[in-house]
Amino acid sequence: MNSVGQPLQQRPLSTRLILAGIIGLIVFIMFQIAPQLLGGPGDSDTTPISKNEAREQAAAFAAQQLGHPDSPGENWAVSYRTDSSFYGYMSREKLLDQYSKAKLDQRYPFDVFHAVLHGSGEASPILSVDLNMYTGKVVGFGRGEDVSSSAETGNTGSSALPDTVNTAGEPELSLEQKKELARPWLQLWEVNPAKLQIQSGTDPYSLVYTDSSVKIGESQLQYKFKFQQEQVSYFRAGFTAPAWHTSYVEDQTALARWLTGVGYGVPTLALGILALIYSILRRGHTSFKRGIFLSSAHFVIMMVSTYNMLPEASGDSLESRITSLVMLLFYLFYSLLMSLMLYFSLVGGNGLWRKEEGLNPWPRAKEPGYGRYVLDSMRAGYVWAFILLGVQTLMFIILSYTLHNWSTTDASQSPYNMRYAWLLPIVAWLAGLSEEAVYRLFGIRMVKKIVRSTFLASLITTLIWAFGHTLYPIYPISSRPIELTVIGLLFSYIFLRYGFIAVMFSHVVFDSILMGTTLIFMKESVNVGAGIVTIVLPFIVGYIVYRFNPPRKIEPAEPVSPIA
């Protein structure tokens, strides 16, 4: 970090540091990339069908099996759903290989494309079809009031409708009537009802068959039915996580919400208020113009990311349009609030360091040597990102042996549910910019005024940042703050040694590599290309800044007239 008034010059990267970066990248590739590339003998094809293929398959099934006329103008909304509870159970109990090698993922997948059809002008869907997202084979359906429950997805819930009396007031079907209605569907799925057992206590389902010969750990294969108007309104075959596992996840999620609110939300709000106050108090040592560009860019990127993550419109009813508008307005206000917090953190943090420490953590573009400084900061960012990837990988290994941590799927954060998956990596720039400004540039110096220790200030702001990531589907919840405390302290070290631009680049590169590889593993050409561009984009940005801020040439001296 430069002292105020000194010429800009980034700290050089030692051979030892570059070697550590190479080792970190190798560790990351060996333990996180290679296993996904090589796979195992029981692994199935993981190239998903397109959403257009899913729509066509869903429409064909609805026409052939559900009696719904195939109308070319109908729009099936397709989303990715996952049974995170069952996948988490298999991950926790090391059952994924057994599940895959037995080919159970083909007929009873935990990942599906959920295709929903809305009637013209109706808010409520009339049909839904679930398809194996890799083979396109139909694995379940729902119609009428049971459409919303046709894709059991662990963390998204399901519709628990009473089966004693339907909406038309019809009496409950007898067990024999239900079995007779279910028989054709079991036969269509090539299942012999005589080899199945009827399970009692199956609420909210009307009829559940169990195949005790097919098990994954404690979970038995089940065929679940609901009925309306003397027809099957819901059918799905698959596995369900044991109740004790579901209860554990619910308790852990409740703890994560508490940590996020108390450990992250309240302190972050306090930092935002203090940033506003110290932007005013230290205005003589900073500039209110400096953060405008970055904060505006942050707001635009955040709105684009928000739009990209909003679900596709379902139906053209007034209710659907109002709901979409309300969500958009909410995210508009939230994005504006976050961008304002970033702005005052940039202004206030810059003023604090210059006033309290006499240091220049965030140089101006007009300062001599700025272009070279940014280029060197970008290089440091890449080297440190490689180190961080290696450290994170080692942390995963250590925590797997000590806390026996495990992770599960999360449809809400999946690129498959984004309008344009290739836009996923813009989130890396949001995190790298805002989090480093709030918790490092402003947070460390602000907290140091209270605790009088740079290390304690770094630790406290790191813990606040770490608690903000506890709602990720990684268990036990304690493992995530432990991992991110180590990562956050390294970010703090990078900031204190190399400055704000370097730590921002290191964070952006770190996240860009993780998100870029996610896109590459999706295998579609547009996503593979976007993933590669994502990884090299920080380099491109740094080089462009350098080219637009070349080293200033020394003006030649004026010729001196000879003495007469």
C-alpha positions as CSV (number, residue, x, y, z in Angstrom):
1,M,0.0,0.0,0.0
2,N,1.5,3.3,-1.1
3,S,2.0,6.3,1.2
4,V,0.2,9.5,0.3
5,G,2.3,11.6,-2.0
6,Q,4.7,8.9,-3.1
7,P,4.9,7.8,-6.7
8,L,2.7,4.8,-7.4
9,Q,4.5,1.5,-7.4
10,Q,3.1,-1.9,-6.7
11,R,5.0,-4.4,-4.5
12,P,6.9,-6.9,-6.7
13,L,5.9,-10.5,-6.8
14,S,8.6,-12.8,-5.4
15,T,9.5,-16.1,-7.0
16,R,8.3,-17.9,-3.9
17,L,4.9,-16.3,-4.2
18,I,4.6,-17.1,-7.9
19,L,5.6,-20.7,-7.1
20,A,2.9,-20.8,-4.3
21,G,0.3,-19.6,-6.9
22,I,1.3,-22.4,-9.3
23,I,1.1,-25.0,-6.5
24,G,-2.3,-23.6,-5.5
25,L,-3.7,-23.9,-9.0
26,I,-2.3,-27.4,-9.4
27,V,-4.0,-28.5,-6.1
28,F,-7.3,-26.9,-7.3
29,I,-7.2,-28.7,-10.6
30,M,-6.2,-32.0,-9.1
31,F,-8.9,-32.1,-6.4
32,Q,-11.8,-30.1,-7.8
33,I,-11.5,-30.0,-11.6
34,A,-10.0,-33.4,-12.5
35,P,-12.6,-35.5,-10.5
36,Q,-15.4,-33.9,-12.5
37,L,-13.6,-34.3,-15.8
38,L,-12.6,-37.9,-15.2
39,G,-15.8,-39.1,-13.4
40,G,-16.3,-42.7,-12.4
41,P,-17.2,-45.9,-14.1
42,G,-20.9,-45.5,-13.1
43,D,-21.3,-41.9,-14.1
44,S,-23.9,-41.2,-16.7
45,D,-23.9,-38.5,-19.4
46,T,-24.1,-35.1,-17.7
47,T,-24.9,-33.1,-20.7
48,P,-28.5,-31.7,-20.2
49,I,-31.1,-31.5,-22.9
50,S,-32.0,-28.0,-24.0
51,K,-35.1,-26.3,-22.5
52,N,-36.7,-26.4,-26.0
53,E,-36.3,-30.2,-26.0
54,A,-37.8,-30.3,-22.6
55,R,-40.8,-28.3,-23.8
56,E,-41.3,-30.6,-26.8
57,Q,-41.1,-33.7,-24.7
58,A,-43.5,-32.3,-22.1
59,A,-46.0,-31.3,-24.8
60,A,-45.8,-34.7,-26.5
61,F,-46.4,-36.5,-23.2
62,A,-49.3,-34.2,-22.3
63,A,-50.9,-34.9,-25.6
64,Q,-50.3,-38.7,-25.6
65,Q,-50.8,-39.6,-22.0
66,L,-52.8,-36.8,-20.3
67,G,-55.3,-36.1,-23.1
68,H,-54.2,-32.5,-23.5
69,P,-54.4,-31.3,-27.1
70,D,-51.0,-30.4,-28.5
71,S,-51.3,-26.7,-29.5
72,P,-48.2,-25.2,-31.1
73,G,-48.8,-21.7,-29.6
74,E,-48.7,-22.9,-26.0
75,N,-45.8,-21.8,-23.9
76,W,-44.3,-24.3,-21.4
77,A,-42.2,-22.6,-18.8
78,V,-39.2,-24.8,-17.9
79,S,-37.2,-24.6,-14.7
80,Y,-34.6,-26.7,-13.0
81,R,-35.7,-28.5,-9.8
82,T,-33.7,-30.7,-7.5
83,D,-34.5,-32.8,-4.5
84,S,-31.7,-31.2,-2.4
85,S,-32.8,-33.2,0.7
86,F,-32.3,-36.6,-0.9
87,Y,-29.1,-35.6,-2.6
88,G,-27.8,-34.1,0.6
89,Y,-28.6,-37.4,2.4
90,M,-26.6,-39.4,-0.2
91,S,-23.8,-36.9,-0.1
92,R,-23.6,-37.1,3.7
93,E,-23.8,-40.9,3.9
94,K,-21.4,-41.4,0.9
95,L,-24.2,-43.1,-1.2
96,L,-23.8,-41.3,-4.5
97,D,-21.6,-44.0,-6.1
98,Q,-24.1,-46.7,-5.2
99,Y,-27.0,-44.6,-6.6
100,S,-25.1,-43.9,-9.9
101,K,-23.7,-47.3,-10.5
102,A,-27.1,-48.9,-10.1
103,K,-28.4,-46.5,-12.8
104,L,-31.1,-45.3,-10.5
105,D,-30.4,-41.7,-11.6
106,Q,-31.8,-42.6,-15.0
107,R,-35.4,-43.5,-13.9
108,Y,-35.5,-41.8,-10.5
109,P,-33.4,-38.6,-10.8
110,F,-33.1,-36.0,-8.1
111,D,-32.4,-33.4,-10.9
112,V,-35.3,-32.6,-13.3
113,F,-36.6,-30.1,-15.7
114,H,-40.0,-29.0,-14.5
115,A,-42.2,-28.0,-17.4
116,V,-45.3,-26.0,-16.5
117,L,-48.2,-25.1,-18.7
118,H,-50.5,-22.1,-17.9
119,G,-53.9,-21.6,-19.5
120,S,-54.6,-18.5,-21.5
121,G,-54.9,-15.6,-19.0
122,E,-54.7,-17.9,-16.0
123,A,-52.3,-17.4,-13.1
124,S,-52.5,-21.0,-11.8
125,P,-50.9,-23.7,-14.0
126,I,-53.0,-26.5,-15.5
127,L,-50.3,-29.1,-16.2
128,S,-46.8,-29.9,-15.3
129,V,-44.4,-32.6,-16.5
130,D,-41.1,-33.5,-14.9
131,L,-38.3,-34.8,-17.1
132,N,-34.9,-36.3,-16.5
133,M,-32.8,-33.3,-17.5
134,Y,-30.1,-35.5,-19.1
135,T,-32.2,-38.1,-21.0
136,G,-35.5,-36.2,-21.5
137,K,-37.5,-39.1,-20.2
138,V,-40.7,-38.2,-18.3
139,V,-40.4,-39.1,-14.6
140,G,-43.5,-37.5,-13.2
141,F,-46.5,-35.2,-13.8
142,G,-49.2,-33.2,-12.1
143,R,-52.5,-31.6,-13.2
144,G,-55.2,-29.5,-11.8
145,E,-54.5,-28.4,-8.2
146,D,-51.6,-30.9,-7.8
147,V,-49.4,-29.2,-10.5
148,S,-47.4,-27.3,-7.9
149,S,-46.3,-30.5,-6.1
150,S,-45.3,-32.5,-9.2
151,A,-41.6,-31.8,-8.6
152,E,-40.5,-32.8,-5.1
153,T,-37.5,-30.6,-4.4
154,G,-36.6,-30.9,-0.8
155,N,-36.0,-27.2,-0.1
156,T,-38.9,-25.8,-2.2
157,G,-41.7,-27.7,-0.5
158,S,-44.7,-29.4,-2.0
159,S,-48.4,-28.8,-2.0
160,A,-50.2,-30.7,0.8
161,L,-53.7,-30.8,-0.5
162,P,-56.4,-32.8,1.4
163,D,-57.5,-36.0,-0.4
164,T,-60.6,-36.8,1.5
165,V,-62.8,-34.4,-0.5
166,N,-61.8,-32.6,-3.7
167,T,-62.7,-29.1,-4.8
168,A,-65.9,-30.4,-6.5
169,G,-67.1,-31.9,-3.2
170,E,-66.7,-35.5,-4.5
171,P,-66.3,-38.2,-1.7
172,E,-63.0,-39.9,-1.1
173,L,-62.1,-42.8,-3.4
174,S,-61.9,-46.2,-1.9
175,L,-58.5,-47.9,-1.7
176,E,-59.5,-50.3,-4.5
177,Q,-60.6,-47.5,-6.7
178,K,-57.2,-45.7,-6.2
179,K,-55.3,-48.9,-6.9
180,E,-57.3,-49.4,-10.1
181,L,-56.6,-45.8,-11.3
182,A,-52.9,-46.2,-10.4
183,R,-52.4,-49.5,-12.2
184,P,-52.1,-48.2,-15.8
185,W,-49.4,-45.7,-14.7
186,L,-47.4,-48.3,-12.9
187,Q,-47.6,-50.5,-16.0
188,L,-46.5,-47.5,-18.2
189,W,-43.5,-47.2,-15.9
190,E,-42.9,-51.0,-16.4
191,V,-43.7,-51.8,-12.7
192,N,-45.7,-54.8,-11.5
193,P,-48.1,-53.6,-8.7
194,A,-48.1,-57.1,-7.2
195,K,-44.5,-56.8,-6.2
196,L,-45.1,-53.5,-4.3
197,Q,-46.3,-52.8,-0.8
198,I,-48.8,-50.1,0.1
199,Q,-47.5,-47.8,2.7
200,S,-49.7,-46.3,5.4
201,G,-49.4,-42.8,6.8
202,T,-48.6,-41.2,3.5
203,D,-50.0,-37.7,3.9
204,P,-50.1,-35.6,1.8
205,Y,-50.4,-38.4,-0.8
206,S,-53.5,-40.5,-1.5
207,L,-51.6,-43.6,-2.3
208,V,-47.9,-44.7,-1.9
209,Y,-46.4,-47.9,-3.1
210,T,-43.0,-49.0,-1.8
211,D,-40.5,-51.3,-3.4
212,S,-38.5,-52.7,-0.5
213,S,-36.1,-54.4,-2.8
214,V,-34.7,-51.1,-4.1
215,K,-32.9,-49.1,-1.4
216,I,-30.4,-46.3,-1.1
217,G,-29.2,-46.4,2.5
218,E,-32.4,-46.1,4.6
219,S,-34.5,-44.7,1.7
220,Q,-36.8,-47.1,-0.2
221,L,-38.1,-46.6,-3.7
222,Q,-41.6,-45.2,-3.7
223,Y,-44.4,-44.5,-6.2
224,K,-46.6,-41.6,-5.1
225,F,-50.1,-40.8,-6.3
226,K,-52.8,-38.1,-5.8
227,F,-56.3,-38.2,-7.2
228,Q,-58.9,-35.7,-8.3
229,Q,-62.2,-36.2,-10.1
230,E,-61.6,-39.9,-10.4
231,Q,-58.3,-39.6,-12.2
232,V,-54.6,-39.6,-11.2
233,S,-53.7,-35.9,-10.7
234,Y,-50.2,-36.5,-9.5
235,F,-47.6,-39.2,-10.0
236,R,-43.9,-39.4,-9.1
237,A,-41.5,-42.2,-8.5
238,G,-38.3,-41.8,-6.5
239,F,-36.6,-41.7,-3.1
240,T,-37.1,-39.5,0.0
241,A,-34.5,-38.6,2.6
242,P,-35.1,-40.1,6.1
243,A,-37.0,-37.9,8.5
244,W,-34.0,-37.5,10.8
245,H,-31.9,-36.1,8.0
246,T,-34.6,-33.6,7.0
247,S,-35.0,-32.5,10.6
248,Y,-31.2,-32.0,10.9
249,V,-31.1,-29.8,7.8
250,E,-34.1,-27.7,9.1
251,D,-32.3,-27.1,12.4
252,Q,-29.1,-26.2,10.6
253,T,-30.9,-23.8,8.2
254,A,-32.6,-22.1,11.2
255,L,-29.2,-21.6,12.8
256,A,-27.8,-20.2,9.4
257,R,-30.6,-17.7,9.2
258,W,-29.9,-16.5,12.8
259,L,-26.1,-16.2,12.0
260,T,-26.9,-14.4,8.8
261,G,-29.2,-11.9,10.5
262,V,-27.3,-11.3,13.7
263,G,-23.7,-12.0,12.6
264,Y,-23.9,-10.4,9.2
265,G,-27.0,-8.3,8.6
266,V,-26.8,-6.1,11.7
267,P,-23.0,-5.4,11.6
268,T,-23.1,-4.8,7.9
269,L,-25.9,-2.2,8.3
270,A,-23.8,-0.6,11.1
271,L,-20.8,-0.4,8.8
272,G,-23.0,1.2,6.1
273,I,-24.2,3.9,8.5
274,L,-20.6,4.5,9.7
275,A,-19.4,4.7,6.1
276,L,-21.9,7.6,5.5
277,I,-20.8,9.4,8.6
278,Y,-17.1,9.1,8.0
279,S,-17.5,10.1,4.3
280,I,-18.7,13.4,5.7
281,L,-16.2,13.7,8.5
282,R,-13.2,12.9,6.3
283,R,-14.4,14.7,3.2
284,G,-11.3,16.9,3.3
285,H,-9.1,13.8,2.7
286,T,-11.2,12.2,0.0
287,S,-13.5,13.0,-2.9
288,F,-17.2,12.4,-3.4
289,K,-16.6,12.1,-7.1
290,R,-14.4,9.1,-6.9
291,G,-16.9,6.4,-6.1
292,I,-19.6,7.4,-8.5
293,F,-18.4,5.4,-11.5
294,L,-17.8,2.2,-9.6
295,S,-21.0,2.5,-7.7
296,S,-23.0,3.2,-10.8
297,A,-21.4,0.2,-12.6
298,H,-22.2,-1.9,-9.5
299,F,-25.9,-0.8,-9.7
300,V,-26.2,-1.6,-13.4
301,I,-24.5,-5.0,-13.0
302,M,-26.7,-5.8,-10.0
303,M,-29.9,-5.0,-11.9
304,V,-28.8,-7.1,-14.9
305,S,-27.9,-10.0,-12.5
306,T,-31.3,-9.6,-10.8
307,Y,-33.2,-9.7,-14.0
308,N,-31.2,-12.7,-15.1
309,M,-32.1,-14.6,-12.0
310,L,-35.8,-13.7,-11.9
311,P,-38.0,-16.6,-13.0
312,E,-39.4,-16.6,-16.5
313,A,-43.0,-15.2,-16.7
314,S,-45.6,-17.9,-15.9
315,G,-48.8,-17.1,-17.6
316,D,-50.0,-13.8,-18.9
317,S,-52.6,-13.0,-16.2
318,L,-52.8,-9.7,-14.4
319,E,-51.8,-11.4,-11.1
320,S,-48.6,-12.7,-12.7
321,R,-47.7,-9.3,-14.1
322,I,-48.3,-7.6,-10.8
323,T,-46.2,-10.1,-9.0
324,S,-43.3,-9.7,-11.4
325,L,-43.5,-5.9,-11.1
326,V,-43.5,-6.0,-7.3
327,M,-40.4,-8.3,-7.3
328,L,-38.6,-6.0,-9.8
329,L,-39.3,-2.9,-7.7
330,F,-38.1,-4.7,-4.5
331,Y,-34.8,-5.7,-6.2
332,L,-34.5,-2.2,-7.6
333,F,-34.6,-0.7,-4.1
334,Y,-32.3,-3.4,-2.7
335,S,-29.8,-2.8,-5.5
336,L,-29.8,0.9,-5.0
337,L,-29.3,0.5,-1.3
338,M,-26.3,-1.9,-1.8
339,S,-24.8,0.5,-4.4
340,L,-25.1,3.4,-2.0
341,M,-23.4,1.4,0.7
342,L,-20.6,0.6,-1.7
343,Y,-20.3,4.3,-2.6
344,F,-19.9,5.6,0.9
345,S,-17.6,2.7,1.8
346,L,-15.3,3.7,-1.1
347,V,-15.4,7.4,-0.1
348,G,-15.2,6.9,3.6
349,G,-12.6,4.2,3.5
350,N,-10.3,6.2,1.3
351,G,-10.7,9.2,3.6
352,L,-10.0,7.2,6.7
353,W,-6.8,5.6,5.5
354,R,-5.4,8.9,4.1
355,K,-6.3,10.8,7.3
356,E,-5.6,8.2,10.0
357,E,-2.6,6.3,8.4
358,G,-1.3,8.6,5.8
359,L,-1.6,5.8,3.3
360,N,-3.0,5.6,-0.3
361,P,-5.0,2.3,-0.6
362,W,-6.9,3.4,-3.7
363,P,-4.9,5.5,-6.1
364,R,-6.4,8.0,-8.4
365,A,-6.4,7.5,-12.2
366,K,-4.6,10.8,-12.7
367,E,-1.6,9.9,-10.4
368,P,1.7,9.2,-12.2
369,G,2.2,5.5,-12.8
370,Y,-1.5,4.5,-12.4
371,G,-1.7,2.3,-15.5
372,R,1.4,0.3,-14.6
373,Y,0.1,0.1,-11.0
374,V,-3.2,-1.4,-12.1
375,L,-1.5,-3.9,-14.4
376,D,0.8,-5.0,-11.6
377,S,-2.2,-5.2,-9.2
378,M,-4.0,-7.4,-11.8
379,R,-1.0,-9.8,-11.9
380,A,-0.9,-9.9,-8.1
381,G,-4.6,-10.6,-8.2
382,Y,-4.2,-13.7,-10.4
383,V,-1.3,-15.1,-8.4
384,W,-3.2,-14.7,-5.1
385,A,-6.4,-16.1,-6.6
386,F,-4.5,-19.2,-7.5
387,I,-3.1,-19.4,-3.9
388,L,-6.7,-18.9,-2.5
389,L,-8.1,-21.7,-4.7
390,G,-5.4,-24.0,-3.4
391,V,-6.1,-23.0,0.2
392,Q,-9.8,-23.4,-0.2
393,T,-9.3,-26.9,-1.7
394,L,-7.1,-27.9,1.3
395,M,-9.7,-26.4,3.7
396,F,-12.4,-28.6,2.0
397,I,-10.2,-31.7,2.5
398,I,-9.4,-30.8,6.2
399,L,-13.0,-30.1,7.0
400,S,-14.2,-33.3,5.4
401,Y,-12.0,-35.3,7.8
402,T,-12.6,-33.2,10.9
403,L,-16.2,-32.0,10.7
404,H,-17.3,-34.5,8.0
405,N,-18.9,-31.7,6.1
406,W,-21.0,-32.3,3.0
407,S,-22.9,-30.2,0.5
408,T,-26.1,-30.5,-1.5
409,T,-27.8,-29.0,-4.5
410,D,-29.6,-25.6,-4.7
411,A,-32.0,-24.8,-7.5
412,S,-32.3,-21.2,-6.4
413,Q,-28.6,-20.5,-7.3
414,S,-28.4,-22.7,-10.3
415,P,-27.4,-21.3,-13.7
416,Y,-30.0,-23.6,-15.3
417,N,-32.7,-21.3,-13.7
418,M,-31.2,-18.1,-15.1
419,R,-32.4,-16.6,-18.3
420,Y,-28.9,-16.5,-19.7
421,A,-26.5,-18.9,-17.9
422,W,-23.5,-17.2,-19.5
423,L,-24.3,-14.1,-17.5
424,L,-23.6,-15.9,-14.2
425,P,-20.0,-14.7,-13.8
426,I,-21.0,-11.0,-13.6
427,V,-21.7,-11.8,-9.9
428,A,-18.0,-12.2,-9.4
429,W,-17.5,-8.5,-10.2
430,L,-20.2,-7.6,-7.7
431,A,-18.6,-9.6,-4.9
432,G,-15.1,-8.5,-5.7
433,L,-16.0,-4.8,-5.7
434,S,-18.6,-4.4,-3.0
435,E,-17.3,-6.9,-0.4
436,E,-13.7,-5.7,-0.6
437,A,-14.8,-2.1,-0.3
438,V,-17.1,-2.7,2.6
439,Y,-15.2,-5.2,4.7
440,R,-11.6,-4.4,3.8
441,L,-11.2,-0.8,2.5
442,F,-13.6,0.7,5.0
443,G,-14.3,-2.0,7.5
444,I,-10.7,-2.8,8.7
445,R,-9.8,0.9,9.3
446,M,-13.2,1.6,10.9
447,V,-13.0,-1.3,13.3
448,K,-9.4,-0.6,14.1
449,K,-10.5,2.8,15.5
450,I,-12.3,0.7,18.2
451,V,-10.1,-2.3,18.9
452,R,-6.7,-0.6,18.2
453,S,-5.4,-3.7,16.4
454,T,-5.1,-4.3,12.7
455,F,-5.3,-8.1,13.1
456,L,-8.4,-7.9,15.4
457,A,-10.0,-5.5,13.0
458,S,-9.3,-7.8,10.1
459,L,-10.6,-10.8,12.0
460,I,-13.8,-9.1,13.1
461,T,-14.7,-7.8,9.6
462,T,-13.8,-11.2,8.2
463,L,-16.2,-12.9,10.6
464,I,-19.0,-10.6,9.6
465,W,-18.3,-11.3,5.9
466,A,-18.1,-15.1,6.6
467,F,-21.4,-15.2,8.5
468,G,-23.0,-13.7,5.3
469,H,-22.3,-17.0,3.5
470,T,-23.8,-19.4,6.0
471,L,-27.0,-20.0,4.0
472,Y,-25.1,-21.8,1.3
473,P,-26.1,-25.6,1.2
474,I,-22.9,-26.7,3.0
475,Y,-23.2,-28.6,6.3
476,P,-22.6,-28.5,9.2
477,I,-23.2,-24.8,9.0
478,S,-20.1,-24.1,11.1
479,S,-17.8,-25.4,8.3
480,R,-18.6,-22.5,6.0
481,P,-17.5,-19.7,8.5
482,I,-14.4,-21.6,9.3
483,E,-13.4,-21.9,5.7
484,L,-14.2,-18.3,4.9
485,T,-12.4,-17.0,8.0
486,V,-9.2,-18.4,6.6
487,I,-10.0,-17.0,3.1
488,G,-11.1,-13.7,4.5
489,L,-7.9,-13.2,6.5
490,L,-5.9,-13.8,3.3
491,F,-8.0,-11.2,1.5
492,S,-7.3,-8.8,4.4
493,Y,-3.5,-9.5,4.1
494,I,-3.6,-8.9,0.3
495,F,-5.4,-5.6,0.9
496,L,-3.0,-4.4,3.6
497,R,0.1,-5.4,1.6
498,Y,-1.0,-4.6,-2.0
499,G,-4.0,-2.2,-1.7
500,F,-7.6,-2.1,-2.8
501,I,-7.2,-2.7,-6.5
502,A,-5.1,-5.8,-6.0
503,V,-7.5,-7.4,-3.5
504,M,-10.4,-6.5,-5.7
505,F,-8.7,-8.3,-8.6
506,S,-7.8,-11.3,-6.5
507,H,-11.5,-11.6,-5.3
508,V,-12.9,-11.2,-8.9
509,V,-10.4,-13.7,-10.4
510,F,-11.1,-16.2,-7.6
511,D,-14.8,-16.1,-8.1
512,S,-14.5,-15.9,-11.9
513,I,-12.5,-19.1,-12.1
514,L,-15.1,-20.9,-9.9
515,M,-18.0,-19.6,-11.9
516,G,-16.2,-19.9,-15.3
517,T,-15.5,-23.6,-14.7
518,T,-19.2,-24.1,-13.7
519,L,-20.2,-22.7,-17.1
520,I,-17.5,-24.9,-18.9
521,F,-18.9,-28.0,-17.2
522,M,-22.4,-27.2,-18.6
523,K,-20.8,-28.2,-22.0
524,E,-22.9,-26.0,-24.3
525,S,-20.7,-24.1,-26.7
526,V,-22.0,-20.7,-25.7
527,N,-21.4,-21.5,-22.0
528,V,-18.0,-23.0,-22.6
529,G,-17.0,-19.9,-24.5
530,A,-18.4,-17.6,-21.8
531,G,-16.6,-19.6,-19.1
532,I,-13.2,-19.1,-20.9
533,V,-13.9,-15.4,-21.4
534,T,-14.9,-15.1,-17.7
535,I,-11.5,-16.4,-16.5
536,V,-9.4,-14.1,-18.8
537,L,-11.7,-11.0,-18.5
538,P,-10.0,-9.6,-15.4
539,F,-6.7,-9.7,-17.3
540,I,-8.4,-7.9,-20.3
541,V,-9.8,-5.2,-18.0
542,G,-6.5,-4.6,-16.3
543,Y,-4.7,-4.4,-19.6
544,I,-7.3,-1.9,-21.0
545,V,-6.8,0.3,-18.0
546,Y,-3.1,0.2,-18.5
547,R,-3.4,1.1,-22.2
548,F,-5.6,4.0,-21.4
549,N,-3.2,5.2,-18.7
550,P,0.3,4.8,-20.3
551,P,3.4,5.9,-18.4
552,R,3.8,9.7,-18.8
553,K,6.6,10.7,-21.1
554,I,9.2,13.1,-19.8
555,E,8.9,16.3,-21.7
556,P,12.2,17.3,-23.4
557,A,13.9,20.4,-22.0
558,E,13.5,23.6,-23.9
559,P,16.5,24.5,-26.0
560,V,18.7,27.1,-24.4
561,S,19.7,30.1,-26.5
562,P,23.4,30.4,-26.9
563,I,25.0,33.2,-24.9
564,A,25.9,36.1,-27.2
